[in-house]
């Protein structure tokens, strides 16, 4: 037992001597500080559980959407919807520093606007701690994905958003009925084709300052149906009520959803 105590004291004395010698080298001290700071920083890095939410509130002139619900568009036309869904893709959060821009991997979402009382929540996973100035959304699918001849999940042709005869996806589908004082009828809008793919850049910053998004923050967006049938190409349902190609009016509808009023920033919660 006495020998073990002597050995322990011997090892402690050696350790003290080694440490004292190392402290005589400034480079070693800097290295120790850097290692300690790296360990500290690594503890604050975001984990896979960190997420930012995007909440889409689908409305028409302030009224929430719903299946079969009577709504009024910007021209005063009364419409009711039986189906309204579209693809959002390529979601990213842009920072002033391009190196800090967050891009959602495999970013494809099929938005079913008539479900859940017109509200849809998207969850962006593993978003790094940073400050952001723009939310970028794409309506439709890029040309490579659009020509992929079917996929899985939200890209499964079984979702009813795929034309097998042309091997391409429908970017937006809206179906229902219209009602004018002098006439009424059904309408069907199927927007498809690479020329209808649009990118929307939505500022989310305030007073020119980037916004820091905490874990669980919600970016709230209002999706305004009346803008889809309004400017710059107002829809007269008497004339335009069956759209299944660019020539029939799909390109004009795409210009409407790209004009800036269809999806609008409503705040951060």
C-alpha positions, 0 to 999 in steps of 0.5 A: 500500500505504501508503494502504491502511494509513492507511485501515485505521488510520482505520477502526479509530480511528472504531470505537473512538470509536463504541464508547466513546460507546455505553458512555456510555449504560447502556441500550445496555450493557443491550441488549448484555447481553440480546442476548448472553444471548439468544444463550447461551440459544438455544444451550441450547434443546431441538432436534427430536431431544430425546425422552422414552420411555414403556415399557409392560410388559404383565403379568398377575400378574407374568407377561409377556403373549404370544400363546397363553401361559397366564396367571392373573388375579386371581381365579385364572382361567387365560386365554390371549390371541389378541389384545389391543390398545387405543388410547392418545391425548391424551398429555401431561406436566403441569407445576406451571406449566400453561404448561410442560405438554407435549402430544404433537401428533396423539397417537394410538397403537395398542398391540399388547400381545402383540408384542415379549414384551409390551413397547411403547415410545412416543417423545415428540418435542421435549419441552422441558426442564422439570420434570413431575409427571403423565403423562396418558393417555387410553384410547380416542379423543375423540368427534370422532376417534371419529366421523371415519369412519376415518383414516390410520396407526393410525386406518386402519380396516384395523387391525381397530379400527373398526366400519363399521356404527356408524362408530366405533372399538373402544377396546380389544379382547381375545380368547382362551380361559378355563379353569375347573376345571369349564368352558372356552370362548372370550371376546371383549371389544370395548370401544367407545362414547364413554361408554367413553373414559377419562382417566388421570392418573398421578403420576410425581413423587417426594416432592411434587417435580416430576421433571426428565426428561433427553433419552432418559429412560424413563417405565416403566409396568406394564399389569396385565391382571388389573386389567382383569378385576378390581375394581371389576367382576370378570369371571366368564367363565362369565357375561361372555364376549361383550362388544360393547356398553356394555349387555353390559359394556363400560362396566364394563370401562372403569371397570376400566381407569380405576380406577388399577391397570390402568396403573401408574407403575413408575419412570424410567430 
